Amino acid sequence: MDYGMIGKIEKAKRYAEERDRFHFNSFEITFSGDNNSHKLGFAQGKFRCDCEFFLTHERCGHTMALEILFKGMLEAPVGA
């Protein structure tokens, strides 16, 4: 491995520890729940999930887990 790559790896490790550098604008994932897999997304400051609970409450255990996981890294909701 060349010297330039070693420097890039060290820089990447430092960046990864500085979570405030990252801001998610949008993403889609598959969440493996206890009973089923669910499709989740985040865009324009809002989550979406295909589970029944989310449809009636606009929040669920799946989206709350992502809020915890990505704390400080998600785009603020519009108007917040």
N, C-alpha and C positions, 0 to 999 in steps of 0.2 A: 504494500500500500504506500502511495507516495505521500510526501509531507503535506501537500496541499489538501489531500483528502482527510488526513488526520486532523488538521485544523478545522475543516468543515464539520467533522463528526463532533468535535468538542463544542463548537459553536451551536450545533443542533441540540446537543444535550443541555446546554445553558438556556437556549430558547425554550425548550420543552418544560423547564422548571419555572419559567416566567409566564405563568398562565394569563396574566393581564395583557400579553401581546396578541392573544388569539380572540377573535370575535366572530362567532358564527352568524351568518346572515340567513342561511337556509340549509336544510339537509333533510334527507329521508333515511329511515332505518327500519329494520325488522327487529322487533323486541320479542324475545322468547320468554313468554310468561309461564306461570305455573301450569296453566291449562291449555293455552293456545299461543300461537305467535300473532303479533299485531303489527300493523303498518303504522308507523308514526312519522310525523313530519314537523318541521319548524320553518316558518317563513313569515316575513313582515311582522316579527315580534310575537307571533302566536303559534302555539302548538296545535296539532291535530292528531287524533288517534282513532282507529276504527273499532274500538271496543264500545260496548253498549253504554257503559257508565259515562264515558266521555260525551257521548251524543246528548245526554240529558244534563250534564254538569259542566261541560267544557273544560274539565280537568279530571285526571284519573291517576291511579297509582303509577302507571307507566310514564306519563308525562311528568309527574312529580319526581320520579327517580331521575329523569333527565335533567330537571331543574337543579337537583342536588349535584349530579355528576358534572354539569357544565356551569356551576355557579360562577358568576362574574365573566363568563365567556359568551353569553348570548346577547344578541342585539336587544335593546330595550324596546318594549312595546310602543307602537306609535301613540303619541299623546302622553306618554309617561314622563 
